[in-house]
């Protein structure tokens, strides 16, 4: 972990930002209540005009476990992108891609859920995986025909193209599962599968655009 942080300035900046914002959200919540805090840090279909949430939602977190897991995930996702784009462009890709993913994912899931769930328009989201999956899609697409390094280290030979497809299928399956669990009233935490699916596709498209420009 220390080695990754020494080599990746973008990862350090990401971790500092998300931890500071998490502390800020907790402070606001303790002073003004959860509703005010969520209006600042979570993107909601019913309040898409809150444009600041397009940026804060992909940097915010709902709880400490959420933050810890995404912080760990960032150690694997951000450095490969930074090696391709550099620190500044990686940050821009995260912010712009994360904002687009927050908007598209929030709107798209409402239209998917609407025929099945009466409360579909209450959809909203918060979490850095919104932006991280954009970077993951970008990285996997850029190294499309390469073996996936973390999997290779675990003894699993799998190309990034295959890994991308598996993640996309899992994410889309998660969208279907979320609709089912809500329709039957199953108590199970939502994992934002729709944001993951949109993020992967957006990241791949961004990678293709970068390749064309170069």
GROMACS elastic network, one bead per residue, 0.5 to 0.9 nm:
[ bonds ]
;  ai    aj funct       b0    kb
    1     4     6  0.51621   500
    1     5     6  0.63580   500
    1     6     6  0.87260   500
    1    72     6  0.89714   500
    1    75     6  0.73022   500
    2     5     6  0.51491   500
    2     6     6  0.62039   500
    2     7     6  0.87461   500
    3     6     6  0.51302   500
    3     7     6  0.63349   500
    3     8     6  0.85939   500
    4     7     6  0.52431   500
    4     8     6  0.59051   500
    4    11     6  0.80805   500
    4    75     6  0.68161   500
    4    76     6  0.87378   500
    4    79     6  0.75291   500
    5     8     6  0.51801   500
    5     9     6  0.67739   500
    5    10     6  0.86701   500
    5    11     6  0.64749   500
    5    12     6  0.59418   500
    5    75     6  0.79522   500
    5    79     6  0.89897   500
    6     9     6  0.71782   500
    6    12     6  0.83667   500
    7    11     6  0.88525   500
    7    79     6  0.79830   500
    8    11     6  0.53974   500
    8    12     6  0.66544   500
    8    13     6  0.89123   500
    8    75     6  0.88906   500
    8    78     6  0.79307   500
    8    79     6  0.57523   500
    8    82     6  0.72469   500
    8    83     6  0.85904   500
    8    87     6  0.79763   500
    9    12     6  0.51218   500
    9    13     6  0.62223   500
    9    14     6  0.85665   500
    9    79     6  0.86102   500
    9    82     6  0.85019   500
    9    87     6  0.65688   500
   10    13     6  0.51155   500
   10    14     6  0.60792   500
   10    15     6  0.86440   500
   10    78     6  0.70142   500
   10    79     6  0.74379   500
   10    82     6  0.68498   500
   10    86     6  0.83496   500
   10    87     6  0.52579   500
   10    88     6  0.78054   500
   10    90     6  0.70790   500
   10    91     6  0.68480   500
   11    14     6  0.50140   500
   11    15     6  0.61534   500
   11    16     6  0.85915   500
   11    74     6  0.67875   500
   11    75     6  0.67144   500
   11    77     6  0.89394   500
   11    78     6  0.59962   500
   11    79     6  0.68239   500
   11    82     6  0.86803   500
   11    87     6  0.88915   500
   12    15     6  0.52053   500
   12    16     6  0.61475   500
   12    17     6  0.85176   500
   13    16     6  0.52401   500
   13    17     6  0.60670   500
   13    18     6  0.86632   500
   13    91     6  0.87901   500
   14    17     6  0.51799   500
   14    18     6  0.61898   500
   14    19     6  0.85679   500
   14    59     6  0.84054   500
   14    71     6  0.85595   500
   14    74     6  0.81519   500
   14    78     6  0.88623   500
   14    91     6  0.83339   500
   15    18     6  0.53641   500
   15    19     6  0.60781   500
   15    20     6  0.84344   500
   15    71     6  0.64754   500
   15    74     6  0.81663   500
   16    19     6  0.54175   500
   16    20     6  0.60564   500
   16    21     6  0.85315   500
   17    20     6  0.52797   500
   17    21     6  0.60818   500
   17    22     6  0.85322   500
   17    59     6  0.74732   500
   18    21     6  0.51047   500
   18    22     6  0.60294   500
   18    23     6  0.86581   500
   18    59     6  0.54749   500
   18    60     6  0.62501   500
   18    61     6  0.78793   500
   18    67     6  0.78121   500
   18    71     6  0.83875   500
   18   128     6  0.78895   500
   19    22     6  0.50245   500
   19    23     6  0.63100   500
   19    24     6  0.85906   500
   19    60     6  0.85605   500
   19    67     6  0.77081   500
   19    71     6  0.89408   500
   20    23     6  0.51920   500
   20    24     6  0.61738   500
   20    25     6  0.86526   500
   21    25     6  0.60155   500
   21    26     6  0.85642   500
   21    41     6  0.88667   500
   21    56     6  0.84052   500
   21    59     6  0.73810   500
   21    60     6  0.64090   500
   21    61     6  0.85032   500
   22    25     6  0.50735   500
   22    26     6  0.62790   500
   22    27     6  0.86245   500
   22    59     6  0.85682   500
   22    60     6  0.61942   500
   22    61     6  0.63895   500
   22    62     6  0.83483   500
   22    63     6  0.83376   500
   22    64     6  0.84353   500
   22    67     6  0.80249   500
   23    26     6  0.51658   500
   23    27     6  0.62109   500
   23    28     6  0.87018   500
   24    27     6  0.50531   500
   24    28     6  0.61875   500
   24    29     6  0.85058   500
   25    28     6  0.51454   500
   25    29     6  0.60030   500
   25    30     6  0.85693   500
   25    37     6  0.59915   500
   25    38     6  0.82809   500
   25    40     6  0.83103   500
   25    41     6  0.73943   500
   25    60     6  0.80307   500
   25    61     6  0.86920   500
   26    29     6  0.50130   500
   26    30     6  0.61225   500
   26    31     6  0.86354   500
   26    34     6  0.87836   500
   26    37     6  0.78850   500
   27    30     6  0.52351   500
   27    31     6  0.63031   500
   27    32     6  0.85226   500
   27    37     6  0.88164   500
   28    31     6  0.51647   500
   28    32     6  0.57061   500
   28    33     6  0.70337   500
   28    34     6  0.80511   500
   28    36     6  0.76314   500
   28    37     6  0.58359   500
   29    32     6  0.53697   500
   29    35     6  0.77966   500
   29    36     6  0.69837   500
   29    37     6  0.51979   500
   29    38     6  0.83210   500
   30    33     6  0.58202   500
   30    34     6  0.76731   500
   30    37     6  0.89473   500
   32    35     6  0.80529   500
   32    36     6  0.62385   500
   32    37     6  0.73867   500
   33    36     6  0.57675   500
   33    37     6  0.65289   500
   33    38     6  0.89248   500
   34    37     6  0.50544   500
   34    38     6  0.60906   500
   34    39     6  0.85748   500
   35    38     6  0.52570   500
   35    39     6  0.62427   500
   35    40     6  0.88649   500
   36    39     6  0.51127   500
   36    40     6  0.65863   500
   36    41     6  0.89257   500
   37    40     6  0.52895   500
   37    41     6  0.62673   500
   37    42     6  0.81376   500
   38    41     6  0.50232   500
   38    42     6  0.50181   500
   38    43     6  0.80788   500
   38   126     6  0.87119   500
   39    42     6  0.59917   500
   39    43     6  0.75456   500
   39    44     6  0.82502   500
   39    47     6  0.83701   500
   39    50     6  0.77923   500
   39    53     6  0.76121   500
   40    43     6  0.82558   500
   40    50     6  0.80268   500
   40    52     6  0.71984   500
   40    53     6  0.60939   500
   40    56     6  0.72895   500
   40    57     6  0.83169   500
   41    52     6  0.80602   500
   41    53     6  0.55515   500
   41    54     6  0.87291   500
   41    55     6  0.84471   500
   41    56     6  0.51239   500
   41    57     6  0.51063   500
   41    58     6  0.86243   500
   41    59     6  0.81673   500
   41    60     6  0.59947   500
   41    61     6  0.82309   500
   41   125     6  0.89809   500
   41   126     6  0.69043   500
   42    53     6  0.57884   500
   42    54     6  0.82603   500
   42    56     6  0.70587   500
   42    58     6  0.84781   500
   42    60     6  0.74348   500
   42    61     6  0.86792   500
   42    62     6  0.89096   500
   42   124     6  0.67043   500
   42   125     6  0.55450   500
   42   127     6  0.83162   500
   43    46     6  0.88492   500
   43    47     6  0.72852   500
   43    48     6  0.67036   500
   43    50     6  0.76832   500
   43    51     6  0.86010   500
   43    52     6  0.86906   500
   43    53     6  0.50899   500
   43    54     6  0.63357   500
   43    55     6  0.88947   500
   43    56     6  0.81439   500
   43    57     6  0.57666   500
   43    58     6  0.88837   500
   43   102     6  0.69196   500
   43   103     6  0.78266   500
   43   106     6  0.75788   500
   43   123     6  0.86756   500
   43   124     6  0.53591   500
   43   125     6  0.54367   500
   43   126     6  0.65945   500
   44    47     6  0.52058   500
   44    48     6  0.58891   500
   44    50     6  0.84824   500
   44    53     6  0.83255   500
   44   103     6  0.88712   500
   44   106     6  0.69417   500
   44   107     6  0.89703   500
   44   121     6  0.85658   500
   44   122     6  0.70892   500
   44   123     6  0.60196   500
   44   125     6  0.66295   500
   45    48     6  0.54377   500
   45    49     6  0.89715   500
   45   103     6  0.83609   500
   45   106     6  0.59529   500
   45   107     6  0.63246   500
   45   110     6  0.77356   500
   45   121     6  0.61718   500
   45   122     6  0.65395   500
   45   123     6  0.58287   500
   45   124     6  0.60554   500
   46    49     6  0.83939   500
   46   121     6  0.66634   500
   46   122     6  0.66778   500
   46   123     6  0.79524   500
   46   124     6  0.84325   500
   47    50     6  0.57520   500
   47    51     6  0.87428   500
   48    51     6  0.65586   500
   48    53     6  0.79889   500
   48    54     6  0.81192   500
   48   103     6  0.75291   500
   48   106     6  0.88076   500
   49    52     6  0.86023   500
   49    53     6  0.88291   500
   50    53     6  0.58433   500
   50    54     6  0.76502   500
   51    54     6  0.54615   500
   51    55     6  0.76730   500
   52    55     6  0.56363   500
   52    56     6  0.62284   500
   52    57     6  0.84212   500
   53    57     6  0.52318   500
   53    58     6  0.82173   500
   53    99     6  0.83048   500
   53   102     6  0.84867   500
   53   126     6  0.88816   500
   54    57     6  0.59561   500
   54    58     6  0.72717   500
   54    95     6  0.88618   500
   54    98     6  0.75742   500
   54   100     6  0.75548   500
   54   101     6  0.86034   500
   54   102     6  0.59369   500
   54   103     6  0.66769   500
   55    58     6  0.59546   500
   55    59     6  0.69207   500
   55    60     6  0.89802   500
   55    95     6  0.64424   500
   55    96     6  0.81040   500
   55    98     6  0.70438   500
   55    99     6  0.54140   500
   55   102     6  0.82193   500
   56    59     6  0.51086   500
   56    60     6  0.58299   500
   56    99     6  0.85836   500
   56   126     6  0.81077   500
   56   127     6  0.88760   500
   57    60     6  0.50924   500
   57    61     6  0.77465   500
   57    98     6  0.84514   500
   57    99     6  0.81505   500
   57   102     6  0.72433   500
   57   125     6  0.68155   500
   57   127     6  0.59712   500
   57   128     6  0.72720   500
   57   130     6  0.79343   500
   58    61     6  0.82971   500
   58    94     6  0.85924   500
   58    95     6  0.78625   500
   58    98     6  0.57050   500
   58    99     6  0.70711   500
   58   101     6  0.86256   500
   58   102     6  0.70519   500
   58   125     6  0.86101   500
   58   126     6  0.61903   500
   58   127     6  0.51750   500
   58   129     6  0.68728   500
   58   130     6  0.51728   500
   58   131     6  0.54517   500
   58   132     6  0.82699   500
   59    95     6  0.88173   500
   59    98     6  0.86632   500
   59   126     6  0.76747   500
   59   127     6  0.60767   500
   59   129     6  0.85186   500
   59   130     6  0.83102   500
   59   131     6  0.77777   500
   60    67     6  0.81746   500
   60   126     6  0.57855   500
   60   127     6  0.51253   500
   60   128     6  0.62076   500
   61    64     6  0.75396   500
   61    65     6  0.89578   500
   61    66     6  0.61270   500
   61    67     6  0.56803   500
   61    70     6  0.89076   500
   61   126     6  0.58124   500
   61   128     6  0.69485   500
   62    65     6  0.84998   500
   62    66     6  0.63972   500
   62    67     6  0.76149   500
   62   126     6  0.66656   500
   62   127     6  0.70160   500
   63    66     6  0.53033   500
   63    67     6  0.63930   500
   63    68     6  0.88276   500
   64    67     6  0.50121   500
   64    68     6  0.60837   500
   64    69     6  0.85871   500
   65    68     6  0.51017   500
   65    69     6  0.61274   500
   65    70     6  0.85797   500
   66    69     6  0.54240   500
   66    70     6  0.62927   500
   66    71     6  0.85625   500
   66   127     6  0.76066   500
   67    70     6  0.53179   500
   67    71     6  0.59925   500
   67    72     6  0.86283   500
   67   127     6  0.79013   500
   67   128     6  0.81160   500
   68    71     6  0.50740   500
   68    72     6  0.62887   500
   68    73     6  0.86647   500
   69    72     6  0.51629   500
   69    73     6  0.62038   500
   69    74     6  0.87124   500
   70    74     6  0.60654   500
   70    75     6  0.88493   500
   70   127     6  0.80695   500
   70   128     6  0.65730   500
   70   129     6  0.65453   500
   70   132     6  0.83394   500
   71    74     6  0.51992   500
   71    75     6  0.69114   500
   71   128     6  0.86208   500
   72    75     6  0.55356   500
   72    76     6  0.75427   500
   73    76     6  0.56750   500
   73    77     6  0.64482   500
   73    78     6  0.86719   500
   73   129     6  0.84891   500
   73   132     6  0.81623   500
   74    77     6  0.50189   500
   74    78     6  0.55716   500
   74    79     6  0.81856   500
   74   128     6  0.89457   500
   74   129     6  0.87545   500
   74   132     6  0.69272   500
   75    78     6  0.62554   500
   75    79     6  0.68964   500
   76    79     6  0.65898   500
   76    80     6  0.76385   500
   76   150     6  0.81217   500
   77    80     6  0.64102   500
   77    81     6  0.71382   500
   77   132     6  0.68826   500
   77   133     6  0.82553   500
   77   135     6  0.67234   500
   77   136     6  0.57022   500
   77   139     6  0.77266   500
   78    81     6  0.54120   500
   78    82     6  0.61758   500
   78    83     6  0.88377   500
   78    90     6  0.78646   500
   78   132     6  0.75974   500
   78   135     6  0.68356   500
   78   136     6  0.78026   500
   78   139     6  0.86750   500
   79    83     6  0.62581   500
   79    84     6  0.88569   500
   80    83     6  0.52231   500
   80    84     6  0.66992   500
   80    85     6  0.89313   500
   80   136     6  0.89194   500
   80   139     6  0.64911   500
   81    84     6  0.52024   500
   81    85     6  0.60755   500
   81    86     6  0.76071   500
   81    87     6  0.87593   500
   81    90     6  0.64853   500
   81   135     6  0.66683   500
   81   136     6  0.79907   500
   81   138     6  0.73345   500
   81   139     6  0.56066   500
   81   142     6  0.88524   500
   82    85     6  0.51441   500
   82    87     6  0.54974   500
   82    88     6  0.84832   500
   82    89     6  0.78769   500
   82    90     6  0.56243   500
   82    91     6  0.87313   500
   83    86     6  0.57918   500
   83    87     6  0.81672   500
   84    90     6  0.85224   500
   84   139     6  0.84194   500
   84   142     6  0.85715   500
   85    88     6  0.77364   500
   85    89     6  0.55004   500
   85    90     6  0.57755   500
   85    93     6  0.89862   500
   86    89     6  0.57416   500
   86    90     6  0.60428   500
   86    91     6  0.87226   500
   87    90     6  0.52027   500
   87    91     6  0.63211   500
   87    92     6  0.88077   500
   88    91     6  0.51824   500
   88    92     6  0.63207   500
   88    93     6  0.86601   500
   89    93     6  0.59596   500
   89    94     6  0.84401   500
   90    93     6  0.50453   500
   90    94     6  0.61506   500
   90    95     6  0.86865   500
   90   135     6  0.80660   500
   91    94     6  0.50878   500
   91    95     6  0.61997   500
   91    96     6  0.85214   500
   92    95     6  0.52017   500
   92    96     6  0.58682   500
   92    97     6  0.78788   500
   93    96     6  0.53876   500
   93    97     6  0.53635   500
   93    98     6  0.76993   500
   93   131     6  0.85383   500
   93   134     6  0.80369   500
   93   135     6  0.73185   500
   93   203     6  0.86050   500
   93   206     6  0.82662   500
   94    97     6  0.52433   500
   94    98     6  0.54325   500
   94    99     6  0.81790   500
   94   131     6  0.54058   500
   94   132     6  0.71178   500
   94   134     6  0.70295   500
   94   135     6  0.65800   500
   95    98     6  0.51254   500
   95    99     6  0.60213   500
   95   100     6  0.86186   500
   95   131     6  0.71043   500
   96    99     6  0.51827   500
   96   100     6  0.62524   500
   96   101     6  0.85507   500
   96   131     6  0.86278   500
   97   100     6  0.51616   500
   97   101     6  0.60234   500
   97   102     6  0.85099   500
   97   130     6  0.86495   500
   97   131     6  0.63601   500
   97   134     6  0.60893   500
   97   135     6  0.80618   500
   97   199     6  0.76072   500
   97   202     6  0.70405   500
   97   203     6  0.72520   500
   97   206     6  0.82785   500
   98   102     6  0.60110   500
   98   103     6  0.86455   500
   98   128     6  0.82385   500
   98   129     6  0.87243   500
   98   130     6  0.56864   500
   98   132     6  0.77005   500
   98   133     6  0.85109   500
   98   134     6  0.66933   500
   98   135     6  0.88858   500
   98   199     6  0.75440   500
   99   102     6  0.50676   500
   99   103     6  0.63225   500
   99   104     6  0.86207   500
   99   130     6  0.83803   500
   99   131     6  0.76801   500
  100   103     6  0.52421   500
  100   104     6  0.59710   500
  100   105     6  0.81111   500
  100   199     6  0.86340   500
  100   202     6  0.82785   500
  101   104     6  0.52102   500
  101   105     6  0.54611   500
  101   106     6  0.80140   500
  101   130     6  0.64002   500
  101   131     6  0.72157   500
  101   134     6  0.76425   500
  101   195     6  0.63193   500
  101   196     6  0.85530   500
  101   198     6  0.60568   500
  101   199     6  0.56507   500
  101   202     6  0.73169   500
  102   105     6  0.53822   500
  102   106     6  0.59718   500
  102   107     6  0.85795   500
  102   124     6  0.89186   500
  102   125     6  0.76201   500
  102   126     6  0.85408   500
  102   130     6  0.65566   500
  102   131     6  0.82754   500
  102   195     6  0.68925   500
  102   198     6  0.88484   500
  102   199     6  0.87452   500
  103   106     6  0.53604   500
  103   107     6  0.62498   500
  103   108     6  0.84557   500
  104   107     6  0.52735   500
  104   108     6  0.57613   500
  104   109     6  0.83963   500
  104   195     6  0.82409   500
  104   198     6  0.73456   500
  105   108     6  0.51629   500
  105   109     6  0.60270   500
  105   110     6  0.86318   500
  105   125     6  0.89404   500
  105   130     6  0.88211   500
  105   192     6  0.89380   500
  105   194     6  0.57954   500
  105   195     6  0.50316   500
  105   196     6  0.84645   500
  105   197     6  0.83210   500
  105   198     6  0.60455   500
  105   199     6  0.82300   500
  106   109     6  0.56392   500
  106   110     6  0.66398   500
  106   123     6  0.65901   500
  106   124     6  0.61506   500
  106   125     6  0.73141   500
  106   194     6  0.79783   500
  106   195     6  0.76307   500
  107   110     6  0.54190   500
  107   111     6  0.67408   500
  107   112     6  0.89628   500
  107   121     6  0.87827   500
  107   123     6  0.84338   500
  108   111     6  0.53758   500
  108   112     6  0.63261   500
  108   113     6  0.86987   500
  108   194     6  0.79875   500
  108   198     6  0.89823   500
  109   113     6  0.59590   500
  109   114     6  0.82974   500
  109   120     6  0.80580   500
  109   121     6  0.89633   500
  109   123     6  0.75766   500
  109   175     6  0.80189   500
  109   194     6  0.64228   500
  109   195     6  0.87311   500
  110   113     6  0.51531   500
  110   114     6  0.57192   500
  110   120     6  0.53517   500
  110   121     6  0.56992   500
  110   122     6  0.82155   500
  110   123     6  0.65637   500
  111   114     6  0.52244   500
  111   115     6  0.77207   500
  111   120     6  0.79530   500
  111   121     6  0.85875   500
  112   115     6  0.70912   500
  112   116     6  0.81983   500
  112   120     6  0.86057   500
  112   175     6  0.87797   500
  112   179     6  0.88353   500
  113   116     6  0.54651   500
  113   117     6  0.57087   500
  113   118     6  0.84998   500
  113   119     6  0.87032   500
  113   120     6  0.55955   500
  113   121     6  0.85444   500
  113   175     6  0.89224   500
  113   176     6  0.89193   500
  113   179     6  0.64517   500
  114   117     6  0.54716   500
  114   118     6  0.67207   500
  114   119     6  0.78060   500
  114   120     6  0.52925   500
  114   121     6  0.75243   500
  115   118     6  0.79206   500
  115   120     6  0.86241   500
  116   120     6  0.81223   500
  116   179     6  0.72358   500
  116   180     6  0.86785   500
  116   183     6  0.72741   500
  117   120     6  0.53538   500
  117   121     6  0.89330   500
  117   179     6  0.73592   500
  117   182     6  0.75651   500
  117   183     6  0.64378   500
  118   121     6  0.80490   500
  119   122     6  0.57564   500
  119   123     6  0.79994   500
  120   123     6  0.59689   500
  121   124     6  0.85347   500
  125   130     6  0.86789   500
  125   192     6  0.70482   500
  125   195     6  0.84447   500
  126   129     6  0.85855   500
  126   130     6  0.77164   500
  126   192     6  0.84671   500
  127   130     6  0.60095   500
  127   131     6  0.81851   500
  127   192     6  0.84739   500
  128   131     6  0.54884   500
  128   132     6  0.60333   500
  128   133     6  0.85492   500
  129   133     6  0.56246   500
  129   134     6  0.82814   500
  129   192     6  0.83735   500
  129   195     6  0.78081   500
  129   196     6  0.70195   500
  129   199     6  0.85269   500
  130   133     6  0.58987   500
  130   134     6  0.70068   500
  130   192     6  0.80960   500
  130   195     6  0.55509   500
  130   196     6  0.63424   500
  130   198     6  0.86060   500
  130   199     6  0.64018   500
  131   134     6  0.51811   500
  131   135     6  0.66233   500
  131   136     6  0.87382   500
  131   195     6  0.87246   500
  131   196     6  0.87450   500
  131   199     6  0.68815   500
  132   135     6  0.51159   500
  132   136     6  0.60782   500
  132   137     6  0.86084   500
  132   196     6  0.85979   500
  132   199     6  0.77568   500
  133   137     6  0.59656   500
  133   138     6  0.83623   500
  133   195     6  0.79772   500
  133   196     6  0.56504   500
  133   197     6  0.80230   500
  133   198     6  0.82926   500
  133   200     6  0.54485   500
  133   201     6  0.89190   500
  133   202     6  0.87869   500
  133   203     6  0.73303   500
  134   137     6  0.52062   500
  134   138     6  0.62209   500
  134   139     6  0.86854   500
  134   196     6  0.78879   500
  134   198     6  0.78868   500
  134   200     6  0.52752   500
  134   201     6  0.74857   500
  134   202     6  0.59700   500
  134   204     6  0.77524   500
  134   206     6  0.86126   500
  135   139     6  0.60841   500
  135   140     6  0.85680   500
  135   199     6  0.78329   500
  135   200     6  0.77826   500
  135   202     6  0.88911   500
  135   203     6  0.57508   500
  135   204     6  0.86331   500
  136   139     6  0.51001   500
  136   140     6  0.60595   500
  136   141     6  0.84278   500
  136   164     6  0.87779   500
  136   199     6  0.80706   500
  136   200     6  0.65618   500
  136   203     6  0.68169   500
  136   204     6  0.84865   500
  137   140     6  0.52486   500
  137   141     6  0.60170   500
  137   142     6  0.84808   500
  137   164     6  0.71759   500
  137   199     6  0.67596   500
  137   201     6  0.63718   500
  137   202     6  0.70803   500
  137   205     6  0.83719   500
  137   206     6  0.86851   500
  137   207     6  0.80911   500
  138   141     6  0.53033   500
  138   142     6  0.61205   500
  138   143     6  0.87285   500
  138   200     6  0.73663   500
  138   201     6  0.84653   500
  138   202     6  0.77873   500
  138   205     6  0.74674   500
  138   206     6  0.64182   500
  138   207     6  0.50227   500
  138   208     6  0.83783   500
  139   142     6  0.51307   500
  139   143     6  0.62504   500
  139   144     6  0.81749   500
  139   160     6  0.88151   500
  139   203     6  0.76964   500
  139   204     6  0.78018   500
  139   207     6  0.75935   500
  140   143     6  0.52683   500
  140   144     6  0.55149   500
  140   145     6  0.87981   500
  140   146     6  0.86629   500
  140   148     6  0.82813   500
  140   160     6  0.53200   500
  140   161     6  0.67871   500
  140   163     6  0.80117   500
  140   164     6  0.65309   500
  140   200     6  0.88491   500
  140   203     6  0.86475   500
  140   204     6  0.74818   500
  140   207     6  0.89988   500
  141   145     6  0.84498   500
  141   160     6  0.73671   500
  141   161     6  0.70382   500
  141   164     6  0.79528   500
  141   203     6  0.77765   500
  141   204     6  0.52212   500
  141   205     6  0.83998   500
  141   207     6  0.63815   500
  141   208     6  0.77582   500
  142   145     6  0.85871   500
  142   204     6  0.77672   500
  142   207     6  0.60639   500
  142   208     6  0.78476   500
  142   211     6  0.82771   500
  143   146     6  0.54065   500
  143   147     6  0.82538   500
  143   148     6  0.85353   500
  143   159     6  0.87673   500
  143   160     6  0.66199   500
  143   161     6  0.82252   500
  144   147     6  0.83890   500
  144   159     6  0.70679   500
  144   160     6  0.51510   500
  144   161     6  0.50267   500
  144   162     6  0.86237   500
  144   164     6  0.86671   500
  145   159     6  0.58537   500
  145   160     6  0.62289   500
  145   161     6  0.63056   500
  145   162     6  0.89781   500
  146   149     6  0.85691   500
  146   158     6  0.83167   500
  146   159     6  0.53613   500
  146   160     6  0.59293   500
  146   161     6  0.80534   500
  147   151     6  0.80588   500
  147   152     6  0.68711   500
  147   157     6  0.64682   500
  147   158     6  0.54382   500
  147   160     6  0.58870   500
  147   161     6  0.88160   500
  148   151     6  0.55325   500
  148   152     6  0.60008   500
  148   153     6  0.87442   500
  148   156     6  0.85821   500
  148   157     6  0.74270   500
  148   158     6  0.59792   500
  148   159     6  0.56253   500
  148   160     6  0.53100   500
  148   163     6  0.76655   500
  149   153     6  0.61618   500
  149   154     6  0.87037   500
  149   157     6  0.88932   500
  149   158     6  0.89263   500
  150   153     6  0.52190   500
  150   154     6  0.65799   500
  150   156     6  0.86716   500
  151   154     6  0.50424   500
  151   155     6  0.64757   500
  151   156     6  0.50887   500
  151   157     6  0.67269   500
  151   158     6  0.70286   500
  152   155     6  0.50030   500
  152   157     6  0.53422   500
  152   158     6  0.72211   500
  153   156     6  0.72674   500
  153   157     6  0.88724   500
  154   157     6  0.86924   500
  158   161     6  0.82762   500
  158   162     6  0.64967   500
  158   163     6  0.66935   500
  159   162     6  0.53544   500
  159   163     6  0.63424   500
  159   164     6  0.86692   500
  160   164     6  0.59290   500
  160   165     6  0.85235   500
  161   164     6  0.51514   500
  161   165     6  0.63502   500
  161   166     6  0.87726   500
  162   165     6  0.51281   500
  162   166     6  0.62279   500
  162   167     6  0.86653   500
  163   166     6  0.51129   500
  163   167     6  0.61679   500
  163   168     6  0.85656   500
  164   167     6  0.52243   500
  164   168     6  0.61435   500
  164   169     6  0.86611   500
  164   200     6  0.76782   500
  165   168     6  0.50974   500
  165   169     6  0.61586   500
  165   170     6  0.85840   500
  166   169     6  0.51898   500
  166   170     6  0.61422   500
  166   171     6  0.85607   500
  167   170     6  0.50837   500
  167   171     6  0.60628   500
  167   172     6  0.85997   500
  167   196     6  0.85302   500
  167   197     6  0.79480   500
  167   200     6  0.83357   500
  168   171     6  0.50525   500
  168   172     6  0.61242   500
  168   173     6  0.84118   500
  168   196     6  0.78112   500
  168   197     6  0.55781   500
  168   198     6  0.88581   500
  168   200     6  0.70830   500
  168   201     6  0.83121   500
  169   172     6  0.51532   500
  169   173     6  0.59548   500
  169   174     6  0.84109   500
  169   197     6  0.82716   500
  170   174     6  0.60149   500
  170   175     6  0.87295   500
  170   193     6  0.81866   500
  170   197     6  0.85815   500
  171   175     6  0.64353   500
  171   176     6  0.89308   500
  171   192     6  0.85490   500
  171   194     6  0.65823   500
  171   195     6  0.84376   500
  171   196     6  0.61523   500
  171   197     6  0.53318   500
  172   175     6  0.50766   500
  172   176     6  0.66353   500
  172   177     6  0.87431   500
  172   193     6  0.67960   500
  172   194     6  0.69007   500
  172   196     6  0.86609   500
  172   197     6  0.63534   500
  173   176     6  0.51639   500
  173   177     6  0.61856   500
  173   178     6  0.86307   500
  173   193     6  0.81761   500
  174   178     6  0.60159   500
  174   179     6  0.86108   500
  174   191     6  0.81154   500
  174   192     6  0.83126   500
  174   193     6  0.54183   500
  174   194     6  0.76786   500
  175   178     6  0.51616   500
  175   179     6  0.64592   500
  175   180     6  0.88240   500
  175   192     6  0.80608   500
  175   193     6  0.55954   500
  175   194     6  0.58222   500
  175   197     6  0.88739   500
  176   179     6  0.52175   500
  176   180     6  0.63572   500
  176   181     6  0.87781   500
  177   180     6  0.50383   500
  177   181     6  0.60716   500
  177   182     6  0.85018   500
  178   181     6  0.52144   500
  178   182     6  0.61013   500
  178   183     6  0.84781   500
  178   188     6  0.86985   500
  178   190     6  0.68929   500
  178   191     6  0.86397   500
  178   192     6  0.89686   500
  178   193     6  0.83228   500
  179   182     6  0.53330   500
  179   183     6  0.61129   500
  179   184     6  0.87945   500
  180   183     6  0.50885   500
  180   184     6  0.63089   500
  180   185     6  0.84432   500
  180   186     6  0.83527   500
  181   184     6  0.53414   500
  181   185     6  0.58454   500
  181   187     6  0.74093   500
  181   188     6  0.73740   500
  182   186     6  0.61481   500
  182   187     6  0.80429   500
  182   188     6  0.87368   500
  183   186     6  0.78484   500
  185   188     6  0.89490   500
  190   193     6  0.78876   500
  191   194     6  0.86454   500
  191   195     6  0.89726   500
  191   196     6  0.89479   500
  192   195     6  0.54441   500
  192   196     6  0.65795   500
  192   197     6  0.89950   500
  193   197     6  0.62618   500
  193   198     6  0.86526   500
  194   197     6  0.52033   500
  194   198     6  0.61908   500
  194   199     6  0.83842   500
  195   198     6  0.51601   500
  195   199     6  0.57902   500
  195   200     6  0.84968   500
  196   200     6  0.61365   500
  196   201     6  0.87223   500
  197   200     6  0.53422   500
  197   201     6  0.64837   500
  197   202     6  0.86620   500
  198   201     6  0.53114   500
  198   202     6  0.60166   500
  198   203     6  0.84772   500
  199   202     6  0.50715   500
  199   203     6  0.59320   500
  199   204     6  0.85106   500
  200   203     6  0.52050   500
  200   204     6  0.62543   500
  200   205     6  0.87149   500
  201   204     6  0.51556   500
  201   205     6  0.62419   500
  201   206     6  0.86522   500
  202   205     6  0.50937   500
  202   206     6  0.61394   500
  202   207     6  0.86058   500
  203   206     6  0.50481   500
  203   207     6  0.61831   500
  203   208     6  0.86950   500
  204   207     6  0.50698   500
  204   208     6  0.63356   500
  204   209     6  0.87620   500
  205   208     6  0.50692   500
  205   209     6  0.62521   500
  205   210     6  0.86601   500
  206   209     6  0.50662   500
  206   210     6  0.61996   500
  206   211     6  0.86147   500
  207   210     6  0.51171   500
  207   211     6  0.61808   500
  207   212     6  0.87062   500
  208   211     6  0.50204   500
  208   212     6  0.62253   500
  208   213     6  0.86677   500
  209   212     6  0.51655   500
  209   213     6  0.62452   500
  209   214     6  0.86639   500
  210   213     6  0.51423   500
  210   214     6  0.62025   500
  211   214     6  0.51654   500
